[in-house]
């Protein structure tokens, strides 16, 4: 009976050790950032194979462009500007509003923006994830929005910062 259980144990180890080694190698490559170029190449290939598709009419992008910078001044802007934009979008009843910005430092306008975000229930804010570029920097740091926004927004989007 012991011989039988030993064979089962050795069969399990022989079968699963390559999976464990592959998992450790993948984890090491992802942690050090060495896997990132392969993932990006995969994305580019998939989009190239898929081909161009028309832009959805239901998606509207409001971008920070040069005329906006000339009118409103240098970036970062006061958060009351974003609150005013959210108030202007109320009539459109959007299903989702994504602010592709990381607002991790407190500001004097936080309460105004938090109230505007709470009025919508469709706002998603950005968090940043700092991805290391060298093996010596293997920990990922996340920058979360200011605490006052936590109870107001619908969700988060991850903004990956490559250096």
C-alpha positions as CSV (number, residue, x, y, z in Angstrom):
1,X,0.0,0.0,0.0
2,X,2.9,2.4,0.8
3,X,4.4,1.8,-2.6
4,X,1.1,2.8,-4.3
5,X,0.9,6.1,-2.3
6,X,4.6,6.9,-3.1
7,X,3.9,6.4,-6.8
8,X,1.0,8.8,-6.7
9,X,3.0,11.4,-4.9
10,X,5.9,11.1,-7.3
11,X,3.5,11.2,-10.3
12,X,2.1,14.5,-8.9
13,X,5.5,16.1,-8.5
14,X,6.6,15.1,-12.0
15,X,3.4,16.4,-13.5
16,X,3.2,19.7,-11.7
17,X,6.7,20.9,-11.2
18,X,6.9,22.4,-14.8
19,X,3.7,24.4,-14.1
20,X,5.2,25.7,-10.8
21,X,8.5,26.7,-12.5
22,X,6.6,28.4,-15.4
23,X,4.5,30.3,-12.9
24,X,7.6,31.5,-11.0
25,X,9.3,32.6,-14.2
26,X,6.2,34.5,-15.3
27,X,5.9,36.1,-11.9
28,X,9.6,37.2,-12.0
29,X,9.3,38.6,-15.5
30,X,6.2,40.5,-14.7
31,X,7.6,41.9,-11.4
32,X,10.8,43.1,-12.9
33,X,9.0,44.7,-15.9
34,X,10.7,42.4,-18.5
35,X,7.3,41.0,-19.6
36,X,5.9,44.5,-20.5
37,X,7.4,44.7,-24.0
38,X,5.9,41.3,-24.9
39,X,2.5,42.3,-23.6
40,X,2.6,45.6,-25.5
41,X,3.7,43.8,-28.7
42,X,0.8,41.4,-28.2
43,X,-1.7,44.3,-27.9
44,X,-0.3,45.9,-31.1
45,X,-0.5,42.6,-33.0
46,X,-4.1,42.0,-31.9
47,X,-5.2,45.5,-33.0
48,X,-3.4,45.2,-36.3
49,X,-5.1,41.8,-37.0
50,X,-8.5,43.1,-35.9
51,X,-8.2,46.1,-38.3
52,X,-9.6,49.6,-37.9
53,X,-13.1,50.0,-36.6
54,X,-15.2,53.1,-36.6
55,X,-15.4,55.2,-33.4
56,X,-18.6,54.7,-31.4
57,X,-20.9,57.7,-31.7
58,X,-21.9,57.3,-28.0
59,X,-18.3,57.9,-26.9
60,X,-17.2,61.5,-26.4
61,X,-13.7,62.5,-25.5
62,X,-13.1,65.8,-23.8
63,X,-9.4,66.4,-24.0
64,X,-7.0,68.9,-22.5
65,X,-5.6,70.5,-25.6
66,X,-3.4,73.5,-26.4
67,X,-6.3,76.0,-26.8
68,X,-7.6,74.9,-23.3
69,X,-4.2,75.4,-21.8
70,X,-4.0,78.9,-23.4
71,X,-7.5,79.8,-22.0
72,X,-7.3,78.2,-18.6
73,X,-3.6,78.4,-17.8
74,X,-0.9,75.9,-17.0
75,X,-1.7,72.4,-15.8
76,X,-2.8,71.2,-13.2
77,X,-6.0,73.2,-13.1
78,X,-8.0,73.9,-10.0
79,X,-10.5,71.1,-9.3
80,X,-13.4,73.5,-9.4
81,X,-12.9,73.5,-13.2
82,X,-13.6,69.8,-13.3
83,X,-16.6,70.3,-11.0
84,X,-18.0,72.9,-13.4
85,X,-17.5,70.4,-16.3
86,X,-19.4,67.7,-14.4
87,X,-22.2,70.1,-13.8
88,X,-22.3,71.0,-17.5
89,X,-22.5,67.2,-18.3
90,X,-25.6,66.7,-16.1
91,X,-28.1,67.3,-18.8
92,X,-26.5,64.7,-21.1
93,X,-27.0,61.9,-18.4
94,X,-23.8,60.0,-19.3
95,X,-23.5,56.4,-18.3
96,X,-19.9,56.9,-17.4
97,X,-17.5,59.8,-17.0
98,X,-13.8,58.9,-16.7
99,X,-11.4,61.5,-15.4
100,X,-8.1,60.2,-16.6
101,X,-6.2,62.1,-14.0
102,X,-4.7,61.1,-10.7
103,X,-5.8,63.5,-7.9
104,X,-3.7,62.1,-5.1
105,X,-2.8,65.4,-3.4
106,X,-5.3,67.4,-1.4
107,X,-6.6,70.7,-2.8
108,X,-8.7,73.6,-1.5
109,X,-11.4,72.7,-4.1
110,X,-11.8,69.0,-3.1
111,X,-15.2,69.5,-1.4
112,X,-16.6,71.2,-4.5
113,X,-15.4,68.4,-6.8
114,X,-16.5,65.7,-4.4
115,X,-20.0,67.1,-4.3
116,X,-20.1,67.3,-8.2
117,X,-18.9,63.6,-8.4
118,X,-21.5,62.5,-5.8
119,X,-24.2,64.2,-7.9
120,X,-23.4,62.1,-10.9
121,X,-22.9,58.5,-9.7
122,X,-21.2,57.8,-13.0
123,X,-17.7,59.2,-12.4
124,X,-14.6,57.0,-12.4
125,X,-11.3,58.4,-11.1
126,X,-7.7,57.3,-11.9
127,X,-5.3,55.6,-9.8
128,X,-1.7,55.3,-10.9
129,X,0.5,52.3,-10.7
130,X,4.2,52.9,-10.9
131,X,5.7,50.1,-12.9
132,X,9.4,49.5,-12.3
133,X,11.9,49.7,-15.2
134,X,14.7,47.9,-13.6
135,X,15.0,44.7,-11.5
136,X,16.1,46.7,-8.5
137,X,12.7,48.4,-8.3
138,X,10.4,45.4,-8.0
139,X,7.6,46.9,-5.9
140,X,4.6,48.7,-7.5
141,X,3.3,51.8,-5.8
142,X,-0.3,52.9,-6.2
143,X,-1.4,56.5,-6.0
144,X,-5.0,56.7,-4.9
145,X,-7.4,59.6,-5.2
146,X,-7.7,62.0,-2.2
147,X,-9.8,60.4,0.6
148,X,-12.6,62.8,0.2
149,X,-13.4,61.4,-3.2
150,X,-13.5,57.7,-2.0
151,X,-17.2,57.8,-1.0
152,X,-18.3,59.7,-4.1
153,X,-17.0,58.0,-7.2
154,X,-18.3,54.9,-9.0
155,X,-15.0,53.2,-9.7
156,X,-11.4,53.5,-10.6
157,X,-9.3,53.2,-13.8
158,X,-5.7,52.2,-13.6
159,X,-3.2,54.5,-15.2
160,X,0.1,52.8,-15.6
161,X,3.1,55.0,-15.5
162,X,6.2,53.8,-17.3
163,X,9.5,55.5,-16.7
